Amino acid sequence: MIPVLDVRGGLAVLARGGRREAYAPVRSLLVTGGAVGDPITLARAYHEILGCDERYVADLDALAGGAVQHALLRALAGLRGRLLVDAAVTTPERARELVAVGAARVVVGLETLPSFDALALVARAIGPKRVVFSLDLRDGAPLVEARCSGTPLAVARAAVTAGAGAIIVLDLARVGSGRGVDVGLVEALRRAFPHVELLAGGGIGTARDLDRLADAGLDGALVATALHDGRITRDDVADMRRADHPSDSR
């Protein structure tokens, strides 16, 4: 499981339905003492309470066309655990910039991608293992520029051909909804790309959702709302970890 931090103007906000203008600062059961919307406190809780060693950070300022929140990303990178950062990467320069501030991996999202040639340039610049392609959807349909159009499977295939080392399935309409990820799409992607790391997020609401996705072949799940409101607990995360690594319980 990979906990999510959506950050805007230095605050952690709660994503819902992809309507970014309406996102409010996070109130989470994982933190106490009134630390509403504090991304550093949340990041520490993800590691110290949940034991997660990777965090997904979406820089909503950058995704909206603004400046990258360099200082915040650098501070988050200074904590324990790796960062997977989505900050409107469309060029090798932006990708290198994020790696320089501490991102272990960078996301290249379909929502902002001008072409798969641009994705290939990013992959050559920082290496495929550092590049995660986000298959951005809305109600199952790809969010695409004209040069990146096609079915979800066709778009994913083009991204892998261009050099993406991993794929995230992310349906913005499902974010924060608890509706769950499209398991059928995850299964189809796993069959099509058996050796590519496959992640997904958007609407994961219960530990049972995580079990179903694991059975479908998912390697990792992005989760936020269900962690903050307690539907997925520390015990659930520990149980999943023991299921993945039975020797850890000995």
Backbone as CSV, one residue per row, in Angstrom:
resi,resn,N_x,N_y,N_z,CA_x,CA_y,CA_z,C_x,C_y,C_z
1,MET,0.833,-1.187,0.000,0.000,0.000,0.000,0.877,1.249,0.000
2,ILE,0.495,2.242,-0.804,1.233,3.491,-0.911,0.291,4.636,-0.509
3,PRO,0.487,5.222,0.667,-0.370,6.341,1.071,-0.135,7.572,0.192
4,VAL,-1.187,8.362,0.053,-1.179,9.515,-0.854,-1.161,10.826,-0.074
5,LEU,-0.381,11.766,-0.582,-0.423,13.155,-0.137,-0.727,14.031,-1.351
6,ASP,-1.893,14.662,-1.363,-2.194,15.692,-2.363,-1.891,17.028,-1.713
7,VAL,-0.967,17.788,-2.290,-0.528,19.027,-1.646,-0.795,20.233,-2.545
8,ARG,-1.348,21.269,-1.915,-1.642,22.509,-2.627,-1.316,23.674,-1.705
9,GLY,-0.493,24.587,-2.183,-0.135,25.756,-1.380,0.492,25.392,-0.048
10,GLY,1.243,24.288,-0.022,1.918,23.864,1.194,1.087,23.041,2.140
11,LEU,-0.192,22.817,1.823,-1.084,22.034,2.687,-1.445,20.707,2.035
12,ALA,-1.668,19.697,2.873,-2.223,18.439,2.403,-3.735,18.588,2.324
13,VAL,-4.303,18.258,1.170,-5.747,18.404,0.970,-6.345,17.061,0.611
14,LEU,-7.651,16.943,0.845,-8.351,15.686,0.617,-8.989,15.699,-0.768
15,ALA,-8.526,14.798,-1.613,-9.018,14.735,-2.988,-10.369,14.036,-3.051
16,ARG,-11.226,14.564,-3.912,-12.550,13.947,-4.097,-13.054,14.260,-5.501
17,GLY,-13.178,13.221,-6.317,-13.790,13.358,-7.630,-13.005,14.152,-8.644
18,GLY,-11.736,14.464,-8.353,-10.931,15.233,-9.288,-11.294,16.699,-9.369
19,ARG,-12.191,17.180,-8.485,-12.587,18.599,-8.502,-11.636,19.371,-7.578
20,ARG,-10.473,19.680,-8.091,-9.369,20.160,-7.262,-9.649,21.491,-6.578
21,GLU,-10.486,22.315,-7.190,-10.787,23.614,-6.580,-11.573,23.456,-5.278
22,ALA,-12.189,22.295,-5.075,-13.011,22.080,-3.878,-12.290,21.279,-2.806
23,TYR,-11.043,20.884,-3.035,-10.321,20.088,-2.043,-10.081,20.904,-0.782
24,ALA,-10.342,20.298,0.368,-10.163,20.965,1.665,-8.994,20.327,2.418
25,PRO,-8.384,21.051,3.370,-7.280,20.478,4.146,-7.692,19.173,4.831
26,VAL,-6.750,18.238,4.878,-7.014,16.909,5.422,-7.194,16.951,6.937
27,ARG,-8.266,16.316,7.395,-8.435,15.994,8.809,-8.335,14.472,8.909
28,SER,-7.337,13.990,9.630,-7.041,12.567,9.618,-7.030,11.971,11.013
29,LEU,-7.588,10.768,11.120,-7.521,10.025,12.377,-6.098,9.566,12.686
30,LEU,-5.211,9.669,11.716,-3.829,9.244,11.935,-3.015,10.249,12.734
31,VAL,-3.504,11.480,12.841,-2.747,12.512,13.556,-3.636,13.140,14.629
32,THR,-2.995,13.663,15.648,-3.708,14.323,16.741,-3.135,15.717,16.956
33,GLY,-3.770,16.482,17.835,-3.238,17.792,18.198,-3.559,18.898,17.225
34,GLY,-4.572,18.681,16.369,-5.022,19.768,15.501,-4.150,20.032,14.294
35,ALA,-3.350,19.058,13.884,-2.471,19.253,12.734,-3.246,19.050,11.437
36,VAL,-4.207,19.930,11.179,-5.048,19.813,9.990,-4.257,20.231,8.754
37,GLY,-4.174,19.335,7.783,-3.529,19.669,6.522,-2.022,19.782,6.579
38,ASP,-1.391,19.257,7.627,0.071,19.349,7.733,0.699,18.152,7.011
39,PRO,1.325,18.375,5.858,1.846,17.241,5.086,3.006,16.527,5.766
40,ILE,3.815,17.254,6.524,4.945,16.622,7.198,4.449,15.677,8.290
41,THR,3.481,16.135,9.079,2.916,15.288,10.133,2.258,14.053,9.538
42,LEU,1.526,14.220,8.446,0.894,13.074,7.799,1.929,12.101,7.238
43,ALA,2.961,12.631,6.615,3.997,11.769,6.055,4.666,10.951,7.151
44,ARG,4.925,11.574,8.290,5.511,10.836,9.412,4.554,9.743,9.904
45,ALA,3.260,10.062,9.970,2.273,9.071,10.415,2.209,7.892,9.454
46,TYR,2.313,8.164,8.163,2.291,7.082,7.188,3.414,6.078,7.469
47,HIS,4.565,6.589,7.857,5.687,5.686,8.131,5.623,5.113,9.541
48,GLU,5.419,5.983,10.538,5.534,5.543,11.926,4.335,4.723,12.389
49,ILE,3.137,5.054,11.916,1.938,4.334,12.341,1.619,3.178,11.404
50,LEU,1.710,3.426,10.104,1.328,2.403,9.138,2.505,1.553,8.672
51,GLY,3.711,2.048,8.863,4.886,1.291,8.437,5.129,1.305,6.946
52,CYS,4.569,2.281,6.237,4.725,2.352,4.777,6.024,3.069,4.417
53,ASP,6.777,2.499,3.479,8.084,3.063,3.150,8.095,3.837,1.835
54,GLU,6.923,4.039,1.228,6.829,4.868,0.031,5.571,5.713,0.118
55,ARG,5.667,6.956,-0.344,4.516,7.860,-0.368,4.352,8.415,-1.778
56,TYR,3.101,8.541,-2.195,2.776,9.187,-3.471,2.401,10.628,-3.170
57,VAL,3.101,11.568,-3.802,2.834,12.990,-3.588,2.401,13.617,-4.903
58,ALA,1.201,14.176,-4.915,0.707,14.912,-6.073,0.816,16.398,-5.776
59,ASP,1.654,17.097,-6.527,1.817,18.538,-6.369,0.733,19.219,-7.211
60,LEU,-0.361,19.581,-6.552,-1.499,20.139,-7.292,-1.203,21.517,-7.852
61,ASP,-0.287,22.259,-7.237,0.115,23.554,-7.800,0.747,23.339,-9.169
62,ALA,1.690,22.401,-9.247,2.352,22.124,-10.520,1.369,21.571,-11.544
63,LEU,0.467,20.696,-11.102,-0.508,20.106,-12.034,-1.468,21.145,-12.590
64,ALA,-1.658,22.240,-11.851,-2.526,23.327,-12.319,-1.764,24.345,-13.162
65,GLY,-0.488,24.081,-13.419,0.305,24.988,-14.249,1.174,25.946,-13.471
66,GLY,1.180,25.819,-12.143,1.987,26.705,-11.311,3.371,26.140,-11.057
67,ALA,4.052,26.742,-10.070,5.414,26.332,-9.736,5.407,25.055,-8.902
68,VAL,6.439,24.265,-9.059,6.638,23.083,-8.227,6.933,23.539,-6.794
69,GLN,6.370,22.822,-5.821,6.592,23.151,-4.407,7.911,22.517,-3.936
70,HIS,9.013,23.092,-4.407,10.325,22.502,-4.169,10.635,22.329,-2.689
71,ALA,10.400,23.358,-1.905,10.781,23.300,-0.492,10.021,22.193,0.231
72,LEU,8.738,22.061,-0.062,7.945,21.023,0.589,8.397,19.633,0.137
73,LEU,8.628,19.463,-1.149,9.080,18.161,-1.635,10.425,17.788,-1.025
74,ARG,11.311,18.774,-0.901,12.617,18.500,-0.297,12.456,18.095,1.162
75,ALA,11.549,18.763,1.880,11.313,18.417,3.287,10.727,17.008,3.410
76,LEU,9.805,16.660,2.531,9.222,15.316,2.558,10.266,14.255,2.212
77,ALA,11.147,14.579,1.270,12.192,13.637,0.887,13.189,13.412,2.019
78,GLY,13.289,14.389,2.930,14.200,14.263,4.055,13.702,13.341,5.149
79,LEU,12.431,12.937,5.078,11.875,11.995,6.046,12.192,10.564,5.603
80,ARG,11.943,9.618,6.482,12.170,8.226,6.119,11.149,7.776,5.081
81,GLY,11.597,6.998,4.115,10.712,6.513,3.070,10.959,7.210,1.750
82,ARG,10.529,6.566,0.674,10.747,7.074,-0.677,9.552,7.879,-1.165
83,LEU,9.831,8.803,-2.079,8.773,9.615,-2.671,8.536,9.224,-4.122
84,LEU,7.268,9.074,-4.461,6.799,8.939,-5.829,6.041,10.225,-6.115
85,VAL,6.545,11.064,-7.029,6.047,12.434,-7.161,5.404,12.667,-8.517
86,ASP,4.175,13.216,-8.468,3.453,13.652,-9.657,3.416,15.173,-9.637
87,ALA,4.154,15.773,-10.568,4.232,17.241,-10.608,4.286,17.731,-12.046
88,ALA,3.367,17.228,-12.881,3.229,17.679,-14.271,4.527,17.527,-15.053
89,VAL,5.102,16.334,-14.993,6.336,16.067,-15.729,6.017,15.879,-17.206
90,THR,6.579,16.753,-18.033,6.424,16.628,-19.487,7.760,16.730,-20.202
91,THR,8.825,17.048,-19.465,10.138,17.238,-20.073,11.209,16.570,-19.223
92,PRO,12.354,16.237,-19.838,13.475,15.713,-19.054,13.920,16.682,-17.961
93,GLU,13.849,17.984,-18.248,14.295,18.973,-17.262,13.443,18.909,-16.002
94,ARG,12.123,18.811,-16.127,11.257,18.726,-14.960,11.520,17.407,-14.206
95,ALA,11.726,16.336,-14.945,12.000,15.058,-14.292,13.289,15.118,-13.484
96,ARG,14.341,15.665,-14.072,15.617,15.784,-13.359,15.481,16.694,-12.149
97,GLU,14.687,17.736,-12.279,14.441,18.676,-11.180,13.828,17.950,-9.980
98,LEU,12.872,17.076,-10.236,12.230,16.349,-9.143,13.182,15.337,-8.511
99,VAL,13.958,14.667,-9.325,14.952,13.746,-8.780,15.951,14.505,-7.908
100,ALA,16.316,15.711,-8.330,17.288,16.509,-7.577,16.764,16.914,-6.205
101,VAL,15.443,17.102,-6.069,14.901,17.480,-4.755,14.543,16.261,-3.906
102,GLY,14.745,15.049,-4.461,14.590,13.864,-3.629,13.587,12.828,-4.063
103,ALA,12.950,12.999,-5.223,11.999,11.988,-5.689,12.737,10.718,-6.087
104,ALA,12.292,9.586,-5.548,12.860,8.302,-5.962,12.339,7.910,-7.337
105,ARG,11.061,8.225,-7.584,10.440,7.972,-8.876,9.546,9.155,-9.223
106,VAL,9.350,9.391,-10.515,8.492,10.487,-10.945,7.351,9.942,-11.787
107,VAL,6.218,10.610,-11.677,5.027,10.238,-12.431,4.921,11.102,-13.675
108,VAL,4.669,10.463,-14.786,4.324,11.174,-16.026,2.858,10.856,-16.287
109,GLY,1.996,11.854,-16.120,0.562,11.630,-16.194,-0.022,11.891,-17.566
110,LEU,-0.940,11.035,-17.969,-1.620,11.215,-19.249,-2.334,12.561,-19.313
111,GLU,-2.833,13.018,-18.178,-3.575,14.281,-18.122,-2.775,15.448,-18.694
112,THR,-1.453,15.449,-18.493,-0.622,16.581,-18.933,0.368,16.208,-20.027
113,LEU,0.370,14.949,-20.473,1.377,14.494,-21.427,1.067,14.982,-22.841
114,PRO,2.005,15.698,-23.484,1.736,16.171,-24.845,1.886,15.088,-25.903
115,SER,2.759,14.101,-25.667,2.974,13.027,-26.648,3.772,11.913,-25.992
116,PHE,3.736,10.740,-26.594,4.540,9.644,-26.077,6.015,9.830,-26.409
117,ASP,6.321,10.663,-27.404,7.722,11.024,-27.635,8.278,11.763,-26.421
118,ALA,7.458,12.609,-25.806,7.896,13.317,-24.603,8.160,12.343,-23.467
119,LEU,7.312,11.334,-23.330,7.523,10.310,-22.308,8.827,9.564,-22.562
120,ALA,9.111,9.242,-23.816,10.350,8.541,-24.154,11.572,9.371,-23.780
121,LEU,11.513,10.666,-23.989,12.635,11.544,-23.628,12.866,11.544,-22.121
122,VAL,11.777,11.561,-21.360,11.897,11.519,-19.901,12.523,10.197,-19.461
123,ALA,12.058,9.087,-20.044,12.589,7.776,-19.677,14.074,7.665,-19.998
124,ARG,14.489,8.230,-21.128,15.914,8.190,-21.465,16.734,9.069,-20.527
125,ALA,16.136,10.144,-20.065,16.875,11.097,-19.230,17.145,10.570,-17.832
126,ILE,16.158,9.893,-17.224,16.330,9.471,-15.826,16.274,7.956,-15.649
127,GLY,16.007,7.235,-16.719,15.953,5.775,-16.658,14.543,5.271,-16.446
128,PRO,14.160,4.203,-17.147,12.796,3.675,-17.050,12.368,3.299,-15.638
129,LYS,13.293,2.824,-14.817,12.920,2.391,-13.469,12.440,3.547,-12.599
130,ARG,12.802,4.766,-12.965,12.354,5.940,-12.200,11.060,6.534,-12.745
131,VAL,10.558,5.997,-13.865,9.410,6.603,-14.541,8.159,5.749,-14.342
132,VAL,7.117,6.369,-13.797,5.822,5.718,-13.610,4.799,6.470,-14.459
133,PHE,4.167,5.770,-15.367,3.138,6.396,-16.206,1.790,6.306,-15.519
134,SER,1.091,7.429,-15.398,-0.241,7.446,-14.805,-1.289,7.416,-15.907
135,LEU,-2.021,6.321,-15.964,-3.121,6.164,-16.917,-4.327,6.885,-16.321
136,ASP,-4.401,8.179,-16.584,-5.427,9.038,-15.988,-6.746,8.871,-16.732
137,LEU,-7.785,8.529,-15.978,-9.104,8.273,-16.540,-10.146,9.150,-15.856
138,ARG,-11.277,9.283,-16.510,-12.473,9.827,-15.869,-13.651,8.974,-16.300
139,ASP,-14.258,8.293,-15.319,-15.342,7.348,-15.619,-14.922,6.337,-16.677
140,GLY,-13.678,5.861,-16.556,-13.188,4.805,-17.427,-12.597,5.255,-18.741
141,ALA,-12.750,6.533,-19.096,-12.235,7.041,-20.370,-10.935,7.792,-20.144
142,PRO,-9.913,7.564,-20.984,-8.639,8.251,-20.806,-8.775,9.769,-20.936
143,LEU,-8.069,10.484,-20.060,-7.931,11.933,-20.181,-6.772,12.177,-21.130
144,VAL,-7.068,12.568,-22.348,-6.018,12.537,-23.367,-5.907,13.834,-24.141
145,GLU,-4.663,14.102,-24.537,-4.408,15.029,-25.625,-4.654,14.267,-26.929
146,ALA,-4.864,14.988,-28.017,-5.189,14.350,-29.296,-4.121,13.337,-29.715
147,ARG,-2.849,13.617,-29.383,-1.765,12.745,-29.827,-1.583,11.524,-28.920
148,CYS,-2.363,11.439,-27.846,-2.217,10.317,-26.913,-3.527,9.551,-26.766
149,SER,-4.368,9.577,-27.795,-5.697,9.006,-27.662,-5.676,7.497,-27.852
150,GLY,-6.798,6.849,-27.482,-6.950,5.416,-27.643,-7.660,4.814,-26.459
151,THR,-7.851,3.499,-26.489,-8.440,2.794,-25.357,-7.433,2.775,-24.207
152,PRO,-7.896,2.500,-22.985,-6.933,2.415,-21.881,-5.790,1.433,-22.149
153,LEU,-6.095,0.272,-22.721,-5.047,-0.703,-23.010,-4.079,-0.190,-24.068
154,ALA,-4.610,0.475,-25.092,-3.748,1.009,-26.151,-2.848,2.118,-25.604
155,VAL,-3.401,2.967,-24.763,-2.605,4.047,-24.166,-1.510,3.462,-23.279
156,ALA,-1.856,2.471,-22.468,-0.867,1.832,-21.606,0.240,1.181,-22.426
157,ARG,-0.139,0.535,-23.529,0.866,-0.122,-24.370,1.831,0.908,-24.963
158,ALA,1.308,2.038,-25.384,2.166,3.088,-25.937,3.126,3.616,-24.873
159,ALA,2.642,3.730,-23.632,3.493,4.218,-22.548,4.616,3.234,-22.240
160,VAL,4.306,1.955,-22.201,5.328,0.939,-21.944,6.351,0.924,-23.079
161,THR,5.886,1.024,-24.301,6.789,1.073,-25.458,7.713,2.281,-25.381
162,ALA,7.186,3.395,-24.856,7.980,4.617,-24.737,8.993,4.550,-23.597
163,GLY,8.868,3.562,-22.709,9.887,3.404,-21.680,9.436,3.502,-20.249
164,ALA,8.131,3.587,-20.005,7.659,3.647,-18.617,7.937,2.321,-17.925
165,GLY,8.487,2.395,-16.712,8.805,1.187,-15.977,7.667,0.673,-15.127
166,ALA,6.626,1.495,-14.931,5.464,1.108,-14.127,4.258,1.896,-14.608
167,ILE,3.072,1.389,-14.286,1.813,2.033,-14.677,0.951,2.206,-13.432
168,ILE,0.329,3.390,-13.312,-0.714,3.632,-12.317,-2.041,3.777,-13.036
169,VAL,-3.050,3.051,-12.608,-4.420,3.257,-13.079,-5.089,4.212,-12.098
170,LEU,-5.528,5.362,-12.583,-6.097,6.369,-11.687,-7.324,7.008,-12.335
171,ASP,-8.494,6.640,-11.851,-9.741,7.215,-12.354,-10.139,8.368,-11.426
172,LEU,-10.009,9.587,-11.920,-10.240,10.766,-11.085,-11.676,10.839,-10.584
173,ALA,-12.626,10.327,-11.351,-14.024,10.364,-10.914,-14.260,9.498,-9.691
174,ARG,-13.396,8.509,-9.461,-13.563,7.599,-8.332,-12.812,8.059,-7.080
175,VAL,-11.916,9.022,-7.228,-11.078,9.446,-6.108,-11.948,9.916,-4.940
176,GLY,-11.694,9.375,-3.762,-12.425,9.771,-2.567,-13.832,9.237,-2.473
177,SER,-14.259,8.415,-3.442,-15.655,7.977,-3.510,-15.919,6.673,-2.766
178,GLY,-14.879,5.864,-2.564,-15.084,4.538,-1.995,-15.674,3.543,-2.971
179,ARG,-15.781,3.906,-4.246,-16.377,3.008,-5.247,-15.431,1.899,-5.674
180,GLY,-14.170,2.034,-5.372,-13.207,1.010,-5.751,-12.652,1.213,-7.147
181,VAL,-11.556,0.531,-7.414,-10.897,0.559,-8.715,-11.573,-0.441,-9.646
182,ASP,-11.518,-0.181,-10.942,-12.054,-1.098,-11.950,-11.180,-2.355,-11.989
183,VAL,-11.612,-3.423,-11.315,-10.828,-4.647,-11.217,-10.652,-5.291,-12.592
184,GLY,-11.676,-5.198,-13.435,-11.569,-5.767,-14.775,-10.445,-5.135,-15.577
185,LEU,-10.279,-3.826,-15.445,-9.201,-3.146,-16.162,-7.849,-3.567,-15.601
186,VAL,-7.757,-3.679,-14.278,-6.505,-4.143,-13.671,-6.149,-5.531,-14.195
187,GLU,-7.119,-6.432,-14.261,-6.865,-7.785,-14.762,-6.411,-7.753,-16.223
188,ALA,-7.043,-6.893,-17.026,-6.666,-6.806,-18.444,-5.249,-6.270,-18.602
189,LEU,-4.899,-5.269,-17.809,-3.545,-4.718,-17.870,-2.515,-5.738,-17.399
190,ARG,-2.853,-6.493,-16.370,-1.912,-7.509,-15.902,-1.667,-8.570,-16.966
191,ARG,-2.730,-8.984,-17.649,-2.546,-9.967,-18.725,-1.695,-9.398,-19.856
192,ALA,-1.931,-8.127,-20.191,-1.221,-7.507,-21.311,0.238,-7.223,-20.990
193,PHE,0.523,-6.908,-19.709,1.875,-6.506,-19.318,2.298,-7.269,-18.058
194,PRO,2.565,-8.552,-18.199,2.822,-9.379,-17.013,4.066,-8.997,-16.237
195,HIS,5.011,-8.294,-16.879,6.275,-7.987,-16.211,6.422,-6.512,-15.847
196,VAL,5.356,-5.731,-16.013,5.391,-4.307,-15.683,4.766,-4.096,-14.306
197,GLU,5.403,-3.300,-13.454,4.808,-2.998,-12.152,3.483,-2.272,-12.363
198,LEU,2.451,-2.729,-11.663,1.109,-2.200,-11.864,0.567,-1.679,-10.535
199,LEU,0.249,-0.373,-10.517,-0.318,0.290,-9.350,-1.696,0.824,-9.723
200,ALA,-2.498,1.152,-8.710,-3.813,1.738,-8.980,-4.274,2.537,-7.781
201,GLY,-5.140,3.498,-8.048,-5.726,4.301,-6.991,-7.035,4.900,-7.448
202,GLY,-7.692,5.564,-6.500,-8.971,6.184,-6.812,-10.136,5.358,-6.347
203,GLY,-10.651,5.653,-5.154,-11.862,5.000,-4.686,-11.670,3.768,-3.848
204,ILE,-10.438,3.418,-3.483,-10.214,2.246,-2.633,-10.727,2.570,-1.232
205,GLY,-11.713,1.782,-0.758,-12.378,2.150,0.481,-12.277,1.165,1.614
206,THR,-11.876,-0.070,1.333,-11.849,-1.099,2.368,-10.657,-2.024,2.162
207,ALA,-10.344,-2.774,3.220,-9.299,-3.786,3.093,-9.697,-4.852,2.078
208,ARG,-11.000,-5.131,1.974,-11.466,-6.099,0.986,-11.165,-5.628,-0.433
209,ASP,-11.291,-4.332,-0.692,-10.908,-3.795,-2.001,-9.449,-4.131,-2.308
210,LEU,-8.599,-3.970,-1.309,-7.179,-4.255,-1.501,-6.947,-5.731,-1.796
211,ASP,-7.675,-6.600,-1.114,-7.561,-8.040,-1.362,-7.954,-8.383,-2.796
212,ARG,-9.062,-7.810,-3.252,-9.529,-8.098,-4.619,-8.511,-7.631,-5.653
213,LEU,-7.931,-6.454,-5.422,-6.947,-5.928,-6.367,-5.677,-6.769,-6.372
214,ALA,-5.270,-7.241,-5.195,-4.105,-8.123,-5.143,-4.377,-9.404,-5.916
215,ASP,-5.584,-9.949,-5.776,-5.954,-11.164,-6.510,-5.965,-10.919,-8.022
216,ALA,-6.246,-9.676,-8.415,-6.281,-9.333,-9.839,-4.893,-9.090,-10.415
217,GLY,-3.874,-9.073,-9.559,-2.508,-8.903,-10.042,-1.893,-7.556,-9.767
218,LEU,-2.554,-6.724,-8.955,-2.011,-5.404,-8.656,-0.799,-5.531,-7.733
219,ASP,0.234,-4.726,-8.005,1.437,-4.730,-7.178,1.363,-3.740,-6.023
220,GLY,0.624,-2.647,-6.187,0.548,-1.640,-5.135,-0.661,-0.754,-5.309
221,ALA,-1.214,-0.287,-4.175,-2.441,0.516,-4.202,-2.200,1.873,-3.566
222,LEU,-2.697,2.926,-4.220,-2.637,4.281,-3.682,-3.900,4.534,-2.873
223,VAL,-3.734,4.939,-1.615,-4.879,5.110,-0.717,-4.718,6.395,0.071
224,ALA,-5.811,7.132,0.268,-5.792,8.329,1.106,-7.019,8.374,2.010
225,THR,-8.205,8.647,1.443,-9.411,8.909,2.236,-9.697,7.800,3.240
226,ALA,-9.584,6.545,2.806,-9.916,5.426,3.698,-8.947,5.305,4.865
227,LEU,-7.742,5.850,4.718,-6.803,5.890,5.841,-7.177,6.994,6.818
228,HIS,-7.595,8.137,6.282,-7.907,9.287,7.138,-9.181,9.080,7.937
229,ASP,-10.178,8.399,7.354,-11.443,8.231,8.077,-11.532,6.885,8.814
230,GLY,-10.481,6.082,8.746,-10.406,4.860,9.536,-11.008,3.623,8.923
231,ARG,-11.459,3.686,7.672,-12.010,2.472,7.058,-10.925,1.434,6.787
232,ILE,-9.701,1.896,6.527,-8.547,1.002,6.462,-7.635,1.387,7.623
233,THR,-7.365,0.448,8.501,-6.666,0.721,9.755,-5.225,0.216,9.727
234,ARG,-4.515,0.570,10.771,-3.151,0.081,10.931,-3.132,-1.450,10.964
235,ASP,-4.109,-2.065,11.632,-4.168,-3.525,11.685,-4.409,-4.123,10.298
236,ASP,-5.251,-3.466,9.497,-5.474,-3.940,8.128,-4.170,-3.922,7.334
237,VAL,-3.413,-2.837,7.469,-2.146,-2.717,6.750,-1.174,-3.802,7.210
238,ALA,-1.120,-4.045,8.519,-0.243,-5.091,9.051,-0.655,-6.463,8.531
239,ASP,-1.959,-6.712,8.461,-2.444,-7.998,7.948,-2.044,-8.190,6.485
240,MET,-2.157,-7.135,5.693,-1.784,-7.227,4.285,-0.292,-7.482,4.135
241,ARG,0.491,-6.827,4.985,1.936,-7.029,4.922,2.303,-8.470,5.277
242,ARG,1.642,-9.023,6.280,1.914,-10.428,6.650,1.486,-11.382,5.534
243,ALA,0.392,-11.045,4.843,-0.046,-11.896,3.732,0.957,-11.867,2.580
244,ASP,1.549,-10.680,2.348,2.530,-10.546,1.272,3.861,-11.188,1.643
245,HIS,4.215,-11.123,2.940,5.516,-11.609,3.409,5.313,-12.481,4.634
246,PRO,4.858,-13.726,4.462,4.535,-14.584,5.606,5.691,-14.753,6.588
247,SER,6.932,-14.699,6.103,8.079,-14.888,6.988,8.219,-13.759,7.995
248,ASP,7.592,-12.583,7.734,7.703,-11.451,8.636,7.038,-11.730,9.972
249,SER,6.085,-12.679,10.022,5.355,-12.937,11.252,6.053,-13.954,12.152
250,ARG,7.143,-14.537,11.657,7.838,-15.530,12.458,8.748,-14.882,13.497
